[in-house]
Amino acid sequence: YESATKKAISSGNFDLIAFALLSAEEYEDNESNVEKKDKTQTSNLFQIAFNYPEALNVLKAYYYNIEDCGETAKIQKLLSFKDLLIEKGAIATEKAYEESNIGEHMAKLDSALSIYSKSKELNFYYNSTKEQIELMKEQSKLEEEFALDKEKKFFAGCSLYETVSKGIVISANKNMTPKDRENLTNAVLKLAKKYKMSDKCICHLRVKSLASIKHWEQLKEMSNERKSPIGYEPFARAAIDGGLLGPEVDIYTDRMPYPEEKYDLYLESKSWLKAAETALRLKDAARFEEVRRLAQSSQSVLNDIDNLVSRGGFK
């Protein structure tokens, strides 16, 4: 069969390669050869495959295909033959994510972890899988500690980013007590820190999460907690995207350091007078005229803008 496989490979015909390999497999599985069959029989087929990369790829493709139909033993045996640990672990991980039951999911991830632990070269895969298992345990604790809906798992199958975001959104729910809201927020932020999520990433995530449910008062409170590691443009941008205008956006824009950036946001939030004041500070007549043009619908605002010129104007 090895000779037939070599000839099939030299022909470049993948169907022929598959035929040679499957003929060898059929021979080894044939009931008429039961008396000869021992552990070396399948090894002969696998050895042929591993001797020729083209043959190995074809056999793997076939076994993966029948695995989709419920036959998993063959691909596992093939990968075990030469300890292809990465692929074995990947299969175990894939099977874990097909499980809807959390316990079964974690059990299969444990199997993948066991495979990855066999080689120091697989430390990245080992640590990633271990962290995922730990995250799932933390998610279960959140579900239990804050008495969330027992019929629905809020965090199951979520990434760290999604877990933190959902925790922030849920904690903003008015049905929770103030103490529980605070505790849940602190718990998910602690989880983010545990997995080394940066302060900037956490801040962006909090802004995005609060804006997604239009909890503007909490967004404002967050902006006053301490100096923002991401500045205040993301706050202003989230408010504008959420439909807020004027003073409700200015509370963030006013705290930005660069007049050019402030000017653009004042325009977007229709804070015409502040935009005009910023144009004057920049000594930019074109910007000032742009504001006047955009503010034409309000005569009172237009008068206030013109008064700026009479008081100081461009020098």
C-alpha positions in Angstrom: 0.0 0.0 0.0 2.9 2.3 0.6 4.0 1.8 -3.0 0.5 2.6 -4.3 0.4 5.7 -2.1 3.8 6.9 -3.5 2.5 6.4 -7.1 -0.7 8.2 -6.3 1.2 11.1 -4.8 3.5 11.4 -7.9 0.4 11.6 -10.1 -0.8 14.7 -8.1 -4.3 13.3 -8.1 -5.8 13.7 -4.6 -8.7 11.4 -5.3 -6.1 8.7 -6.2 -4.2 9.4 -3.0 -7.4 9.0 -1.0 -8.3 5.8 -2.8 -4.9 4.3 -1.9 -5.1 5.3 1.7 -8.6 4.2 2.2 -7.9 0.9 0.5 -5.1 0.3 3.1 -7.5 1.2 5.8 -10.2 -1.1 4.5 -7.7 -3.9 4.4 -6.7 -3.4 8.0 -10.3 -3.2 9.1 -11.4 -6.2 7.0 -12.9 -8.9 9.2 -11.0 -11.5 7.3 -7.8 -10.2 8.9 -9.1 -10.1 12.5 -6.6 -12.7 13.5 -3.7 -10.7 12.2 -5.0 -7.4 13.7 -3.1 -5.9 16.5 -2.0 -2.4 17.5 0.5 -2.3 14.7 -2.1 -2.6 11.9 -3.5 0.9 12.1 0.0 2.1 12.8 1.1 0.8 9.4 -1.5 3.0 7.7 -0.6 6.0 9.9 3.2 5.5 9.3 2.6 5.6 5.5 0.6 8.8 6.0 3.3 10.5 8.1 6.0 9.5 5.7 4.3 11.6 3.0 2.9 15.1 3.9 0.4 15.0 0.9 -0.9 11.7 2.2 -1.2 12.9 5.8 -3.2 16.0 4.7 -5.6 13.9 2.7 -6.1 11.4 5.5 -6.6 14.2 8.0 -9.1 15.9 5.8 -11.1 12.7 5.4 -11.1 11.9 9.2 -12.1 15.5 10.0 -15.0 15.1 7.5 -16.3 11.9 9.1 -15.7 13.5 12.5 -18.4 16.0 11.6 -20.7 13.0 11.1 -20.1 11.7 14.6 -17.0 9.6 14.2 -14.3 11.1 16.4 -12.1 8.1 17.3 -10.1 7.9 14.0 -8.9 11.5 13.9 -7.9 11.2 17.6 -5.9 8.0 16.9 -4.2 9.6 13.9 -3.1 12.7 15.9 -2.0 10.5 18.9 0.2 8.4 16.6 2.8 11.2 16.4 1.6 13.2 19.4 0.1 16.1 17.3 -0.8 17.8 20.6 -1.9 21.2 19.1 -4.4 19.6 16.8 -5.6 17.1 19.5 -6.1 20.0 21.9 -7.9 22.1 19.2 -10.4 19.3 18.6 -11.0 18.9 22.4 -11.6 22.7 22.6 -13.9 22.7 19.6 -15.9 20.0 21.2 -16.1 21.9 24.4 -17.7 24.9 22.7 -20.3 22.7 21.1 -21.6 21.9 24.6 -24.5 24.0 25.9 -24.2 22.5 29.4 -21.6 24.5 31.4 -20.4 21.4 33.3 -19.7 19.4 30.2 -18.2 22.5 28.5 -15.7 22.9 31.4 -15.0 19.1 31.5 -14.0 19.1 27.8 -11.8 22.2 28.3 -10.1 20.3 31.1 -9.4 17.5 28.6 -7.8 20.1 26.3 -5.8 21.5 29.2 -4.5 18.0 29.9 -3.3 17.6 26.3 -1.6 21.0 26.3 0.2 20.2 29.6 2.2 17.5 27.9 4.7 19.9 26.3 6.3 23.1 27.5 6.2 24.3 23.9 2.4 24.5 24.2 2.5 26.9 27.2 0.5 29.5 25.3 -2.3 27.1 24.5 -2.2 25.7 28.1 -2.4 29.2 29.7 -5.1 30.4 27.4 -7.2 27.4 28.1 -6.6 27.6 31.8 -7.6 31.2 31.8 -10.8 30.4 29.9 -11.7 27.7 32.5 -11.0 30.2 35.4 -13.1 32.9 33.6 -16.0 30.4 33.3 -15.8 29.8 37.1 -15.8 33.5 37.8 -18.8 33.9 35.5 -20.7 31.2 37.5 -19.8 33.0 40.7 -21.3 36.3 39.4 -24.5 34.5 38.4 -24.9 33.0 41.9 -23.7 36.0 44.0 -26.0 38.5 42.4 -29.0 36.2 42.1 -29.4 36.7 38.4 -32.1 34.9 36.4 -31.7 31.2 37.2 -33.3 30.2 33.9 -30.9 32.4 31.9 -27.2 32.4 32.0 -26.1 36.0 31.3 -22.3 35.4 31.2 -22.1 31.8 29.9 -19.9 31.6 26.7 -18.9 35.3 26.9 -15.5 36.6 26.4 -13.8 38.7 29.2 -14.8 41.9 27.3 -18.4 40.8 27.0 -18.5 39.7 30.6 -17.3 43.1 31.9 -19.7 45.0 29.5 -22.7 42.9 30.5 -21.9 43.3 34.2 -21.8 47.1 33.8 -25.1 47.1 31.8 -26.8 44.8 34.4 -25.5 46.9 37.3 -27.2 49.9 35.8 -30.6 48.2 36.0 -32.9 50.2 38.3 -34.3 46.9 39.7 -31.1 46.2 41.5 -30.4 47.7 44.9 -27.8 50.5 45.0 -25.5 48.2 47.0 -25.9 45.3 44.5 -25.2 47.7 41.6 -22.0 48.9 43.2 -20.9 45.4 44.2 -21.5 44.0 40.7 -19.7 46.9 39.0 -16.8 46.4 41.4 -16.8 42.7 40.8 -16.6 42.9 37.0 -14.0 45.7 37.2 -11.9 43.5 39.5 -12.2 40.7 37.0 -11.0 42.9 34.2 -7.9 43.9 36.4 -7.3 40.2 37.2 -6.9 39.4 33.5 -4.7 42.5 33.0 -7.2 44.6 31.0 -5.7 48.0 30.8 -7.2 51.1 32.4 -7.8 52.7 29.0 -9.6 49.6 27.7 -11.7 49.4 30.9 -12.6 53.1 30.6 -13.6 52.8 26.9 -15.7 49.7 27.7 -17.5 51.5 30.6 -18.3 54.5 28.4 -19.5 52.3 25.5 -21.6 50.1 27.8 -23.3 53.0 29.7 -24.0 54.8 26.4 -25.5 51.7 24.9 -28.3 51.9 27.5 -28.4 55.7 27.6 -27.5 55.9 31.3 -26.3 59.5 31.0 -26.3 60.3 34.6 -24.0 57.4 35.4 -21.8 58.3 32.5 -21.5 61.8 34.0 -20.7 60.4 37.5 -18.1 58.1 35.9 -16.4 61.1 34.3 -16.0 62.7 37.7 -14.6 59.7 39.5 -11.0 60.6 38.6 -9.0 62.0 35.7 -10.0 60.0 32.7 -7.2 57.8 31.3 -8.8 58.2 27.8 -9.5 61.9 28.0 -13.0 63.2 27.5 -13.6 63.0 23.8 -15.0 59.5 24.0 -17.5 60.7 26.6 -18.5 63.6 24.3 -18.7 61.4 21.3 -20.8 58.8 23.1 -23.2 61.5 24.2 -23.5 63.0 20.7 -24.0 59.5 19.2 -26.7 58.9 21.8 -28.6 62.0 20.7 -27.5 64.5 23.3 -26.8 68.1 22.4 -25.5 71.4 23.8 -24.8 71.5 27.6 -25.2 67.7 28.0 -22.2 67.3 25.7 -20.3 70.4 26.7 -19.6 69.0 30.2 -17.2 66.7 28.5 -16.0 68.8 25.6 -15.1 71.7 28.0 -12.5 69.5 29.7 -10.7 68.6 26.5 -7.2 70.3 26.1 -7.0 71.1 22.4 -9.2 73.9 20.9 -9.2 72.4 17.4 -10.8 69.2 18.7 -13.2 71.1 21.0 -14.3 73.2 18.1 -15.4 70.2 16.0 -17.3 68.7 18.9 -19.0 72.0 19.7 -20.2 72.1 16.1 -21.5 68.5 16.2 -23.4 69.2 19.5 -24.7 72.5 18.1 -23.1 74.5 20.8 -22.8 77.5 18.5 -21.7 80.1 20.9 -18.9 77.9 22.4 -17.8 77.0 18.9 -17.6 80.7 18.0 -15.6 81.5 21.2 -13.2 78.7 20.3 -12.8 80.0 16.7 -11.9 83.4 18.2 -9.3 81.9 20.5 -7.8 80.1 17.4 -7.9 83.4 15.5 -9.6 81.5 12.7 -12.0 83.7 10.7 -13.0 80.9 8.4 -14.2 78.8 11.4 -16.0 81.8 12.9 -17.9 82.4 9.7 -18.7 78.6 9.5 -20.4 78.9 12.9 -22.3 82.0 11.9 -23.6 80.2 8.8 -24.7 77.1 10.8 -26.4 79.2 13.5 -28.6 81.2 11.1 -31.7 79.5 12.4 -31.5 81.2 15.8 -31.3 85.0 15.7 -30.6 85.3 19.4 -27.6 83.0 19.2 -26.4 84.8 16.1 -26.6 88.1 18.0 -24.6 86.6 20.8 -22.0 85.5 18.3 -21.8 88.9 16.8 -21.4 90.5 20.2 -18.2 88.4 20.6 -16.7 90.2 17.7 -17.7 93.6 19.1 -16.1 92.8 22.4 -12.9 91.4 21.1 -13.0 90.3 17.5 -10.0 89.3 15.4 -6.9 91.3 15.9 
